Amino acid sequence: MATGDILMILDADMTVPPEDLPKFFEAIASGKGEYINGTRLVYPMEKEAMRPLNLIGNKFFSVAFSWLLNQRIKDTLCGTKVLTRENYQRLIANRTYFGDFDPFGDFDLIFGSAKLNLKFVEIPIRYRARTYGETNISRFKHGWLLLKMTVFALNKIKFV
């Protein structure tokens, strides 16, 4: 629904303050990167910002994606991301390559951006406890689905 040339994604739960977005804008506007991804796993988090099992899962996917894509990715599920409309349109055109079954869009954006050879940049954010809404993530059900998506991508990337 966005109409601008730069698309910015920010979760509405206020775990990442909107005041952090200028860092993301600067990274893409300056050409430092083409796919800008937030990472919550650098700075200490507020208490109750992330459950221990979710933290373990995030770290697992970080290691798996870093190996899978041959580049360091610290946080695959951070809800703060930025890319240009042009690259997003290219990503959509290629979406069928990895399938269209990502319930949250994080893996879809990462795999699609990697397939397009976009330059990744991660920007650390200070992750806070949720102040609005409730999580839509079921740790086991969605964790299993995300693991299946990773295996699917493994076959598309490493075993092509």
N, C-alpha and C positions, 0 to 999 in steps of 0.2 A: 504493500500500500504506500510505501515511501515514494516520494517524487524527486528527490535530489540525486545528485551524481555520486554522493558518498553515502553508503548505507551503514548505519550504526545500530547495533543490537545491544540492549541493556535490559537485564531482567527487571521486572517491576516490583520485586520484593524488597528493594532498597538495601540489598546486601553489598552492592557496589554503589557508591554515591555518584550521581550524575556529574558532579564536579570533576570526576576523573576523565571524562570523555575528551577534553581538549588534548590530553596526551595521545590518545588514540587518533584523533583528527590530525595532529601534527605529524605523526608517524606515516600516515597514508598520504597526506597532502605534500609532504616533503620528498616523497618517493623512497623513504627508508624501507618500506615494505608494501606488499600488495594485499596481503591477508594479515590483519592485525588481530591477535588473540590475547585476551586477558589471561593472566595466570594468578590463581589464588594461593599457590603453594610455595611462595617465596617468603613473604612476611608472616609473622605470627598472626593467627586469626583470633578474633574475639571468641570468648568462651561461648559455646553452643552455636557457633557459626556453621560447623560441619560435624556430623556424627563420625565417630572413629571408623566405623565400617565403610562409610562413604569416602573418608580420607584414604583408607587402604585401597579401595576400588579406583579412586582417582590416580593414585600413585602407580597402581598396576597398569592402567591404560596409558599413563605417561610413558612408562618403560616400553610397553608393547608398541605404541605408535612411533616412538623415537626409533626403534629398531625397524619397524615396518616401512617407515617413510624415509629412513636414512637421514634424519635431522632431529635435533633435540626439540621435544615438545614437553613442557612441564605440566600443562593442564589442558586436558582434552574437553572438559565439560564446563569451563567457565562460560557464563552467559554473556560476557562482554566481548563483542567481535566487531570488526569494521572491514569493509571491502568496497570497491567501487561498484556502481550499478552495472557498468560494462562487464566486469569480471563475474558479477553475480549472474548476469544473463548468460554468459558463456558456461558457467557452472550448471545452470538449469538445463541448458541444451545437452549437457553430458550426463545428466542425472541418472539416466537409465543404466549407465555403465556399472554403478555401484548399487543400483536398486533404489527404490523410493520407500524405504521402510523405517527411517530414523524418526522416532517419536518426538525428539527434541530439536533436531536439526544440527547439532554440534558435529557429529561424525560426518554427516552429509557435507557440511561446509569444509571440514578439514580434508576429507578424502577428495572432494571435488577440486579444492584449491591445489592440493598436491598433484592431482592428475593434470591440472593446467600449468604446473610448474610455477605457481605464484610464489613470490618471495615472502616467507613467513617472518613475522616479527612478533615476539611476545612482550607484553607490557605487564609488569607486576602491579597488582592492585591489593589494597588492604580489604580483606573480606570480613564483613561484619555479620552479626547475627541478624536474622530476618526480622524486619519490623512491619512487614505487610504480607498478608496472604498466608497460604499453606503450600507445602511442597506438592508437586505433581508427580514426584518420582517415587516409585516402589522399588526399594533397594534390590530385592531379589528378582522380581519379575523383569524390571528394566535392566538390571545388571546382566541378567542372562541374555536378554535381547541385544544389548550392546556388545557382549562377548561374541554372540553369533555374527553380528555385523563385522566385528574385527576379523573373525575367521573368514568370512566372505570376502572382505577386502584383501586379506592375506593371499587368497587364491587369485585375485585380480592384479595384485601388485607384485608379489614375490614369485608366483608360480605361473606367470603369463607365458 
